[in-house]
Amino acid sequence: MGIRVRRRAEAQWTGPVPTGKGHIRTGSRALDSDYSLRSRESDDAPLNTNPEELIGAGIAGCFAMSVANLLEEGGFADVEVTANAAVLLEQTDAGFRITEISLSVTGSAAALADDDFARIADRAKRTCPVSLALAGTTVTLESTKVVG
């Protein structure tokens, strides 16, 4: 059938949201960071991340890898791709919502024409697994109350 892997992450939160703090880590331990409400609402929370930043990193990483893969599959050599993502968190009448994710990409490869790059970038946007997940996916939930 092909590759099928499950990636894991864990987050903990202590205290009331306005003054509390959280800690998040990936299963690989590549990310092990604090996060807070302040890190979501302003840019002056040093060494803290936030869920929106992690979503941005995820889609930028997946998108850059997808573009590079499509370029290589298209026979282009010396591939270099940089992707940036901006995730917009807004307070709406319905509550806080991620209302927009803006992607930008630059790339180079031997003999790559502008129209080829635009076509490949568009295809990557439509096929990148993280882009697809953010367009809508089933989220399952298991809930356990700790006694004590």
Solvent accessible surface area in square Angstrom, and as a share of the most:
residue,aa,sasa,rsa
1,M,240,1.07
2,G,65,0.63
3,I,165,0.84
4,R,198,0.72
5,V,95,0.54
6,R,162,0.59
7,R,198,0.72
8,R,164,0.60
9,A,74,0.57
10,E,82,0.37
11,A,59,0.46
12,Q,100,0.45
13,W,87,0.30
14,T,93,0.54
15,G,44,0.43
16,P,92,0.58
17,V,85,0.49
18,P,102,0.64
19,T,114,0.66
20,G,13,0.13
21,K,135,0.57
22,G,5,0.04
23,H,56,0.25
24,I,24,0.12
25,R,55,0.20
26,T,39,0.23
27,G,52,0.50
28,S,89,0.58
29,R,151,0.55
30,A,95,0.74
31,L,51,0.25
32,D,79,0.41
33,S,19,0.12
34,D,65,0.33
35,Y,31,0.12
36,S,18,0.12
37,L,43,0.21
38,R,129,0.47
39,S,7,0.05
40,R,101,0.37
41,E,113,0.50
42,S,45,0.29
43,D,157,0.81
44,D,84,0.44
45,A,14,0.11
46,P,101,0.63
47,L,173,0.86
48,N,49,0.25
49,T,10,0.06
50,N,20,0.10
51,P,41,0.26
52,E,12,0.06
53,E,94,0.42
54,L,50,0.25
55,I,50,0.25
56,G,7,0.07
57,A,66,0.51
58,G,33,0.31
59,I,8,0.04
60,A,16,0.13
61,G,39,0.38
62,C,22,0.13
63,F,7,0.03
64,A,22,0.17
65,M,144,0.64
66,S,18,0.12
67,V,0,0.00
68,A,25,0.19
69,N,73,0.38
70,L,16,0.08
71,L,0,0.00
72,E,104,0.47
73,E,120,0.54
74,G,52,0.50
75,G,66,0.64
76,F,35,0.14
77,A,56,0.43
78,D,121,0.63
79,V,37,0.21
80,E,121,0.54
81,V,27,0.15
82,T,72,0.42
83,A,16,0.13
84,N,89,0.46
85,A,31,0.24
86,A,63,0.49
87,V,32,0.19
88,L,80,0.40
89,L,47,0.23
90,E,72,0.32
91,Q,137,0.61
92,T,52,0.30
93,D,163,0.84
94,A,72,0.56
95,G,26,0.25
96,F,109,0.45
97,R,116,0.42
98,I,70,0.35
99,T,65,0.38
100,E,91,0.41
101,I,51,0.26
102,S,51,0.33
103,L,48,0.24
104,S,62,0.40
105,V,34,0.19
106,T,94,0.55
107,G,30,0.29
108,S,62,0.40
109,A,16,0.12
110,A,49,0.38
111,A,98,0.76
112,L,37,0.18
113,A,46,0.36
114,D,130,0.67
115,D,104,0.54
116,D,36,0.19
117,F,31,0.13
118,A,63,0.49
119,R,138,0.50
120,I,7,0.04
121,A,14,0.11
122,D,69,0.36
123,R,113,0.41
124,A,0,0.00
125,K,115,0.49
126,R,139,0.51
127,T,65,0.38
128,C,0,0.00
129,P,91,0.57
130,V,47,0.27
131,S,16,0.10
132,L,93,0.46
133,A,44,0.34
134,L,78,0.39
135,A,90,0.70
136,G,59,0.57
137,T,88,0.51
138,T,119,0.69
139,V,130,0.74
140,T,120,0.70
141,L,162,0.81
142,E,157,0.70
143,S,99,0.64
144,T,107,0.62
145,K,167,0.71
146,V,128,0.73
147,V,136,0.78
148,G,118,1.13
